[in-house]
Amino acid sequence: MAKEIDPQVTTRAAAYELWMKAPNPMVTFFKTLDVTNLVRISKKKQMKFNMLLDFCIGRAAASIKEFYILPVGDKLIQYDTLAVNTIVKNKDGEISSCDISQIDLLNNFNTEYLKYTRQVAESCSDRDLSEESMVIGTSAIIDTEIDGAVGMNSGIFNNPFIIWGKYRRKYFRYYLPVSFQFHHTQMDGAHAGKFLANLQNEINRIQ
């Protein structure tokens, strides 16, 4: 469920005044993650690497209250739930967008991920949960090693967004540079830093 809230009764009141009308309110952090455990789990359980990372992203964000508030237009919207977006190559060779609800149990999330990405690929129609959940955007450029990317400041799409490329092997470990873009009205650098730390912890602890 999504509802408009008064910014003045939230902890983001000052940020709302400072950043809602700023020419560029988006901030991008870069971080290299150790994804060795995800690579191992992916191979051991025959699960998609990007699904595992999306699962960890949802869990890492779920405990941070700032993720449940998003600037939309000139309003501040509060959500009860989160979702993670993934880009799907559809049957026409183009791309479609698929939102997956954040779920704490890996097997359940995997079932939903496989079901809805397959559905979107076949129908060539986006699955959009933005009316009910705060959606974390992702984009994976898996054929290319990249050091990071700065997303677009459209003034329309203010959702937090994570971009990554192909993971890299160094000796016996695997590393993945990611970029995390967020709207400064939604969160500060400390919240973004906590999220990225949470993300590494979720990657390490998944079984």
ABEGO torsion letter per residue (X at the ends): XBBBBBAAABAAAAAAAAAAABABABBBBBBBBBAAAAAAAAAAAGBBAAAAAAAAAAAAAAABAAAABBBBEABBBBBABBBBBBBBBBAAGBBBBBBBBBBABAAAAAAAAAAAAAAAAAAGBBBBAAAABBBBBBBBBAABBBAEBBBBBAGABABBBBBBBBBBBBEABBBBBBBBBBBAAABBAAAAAAAAAAAAAAAAABX
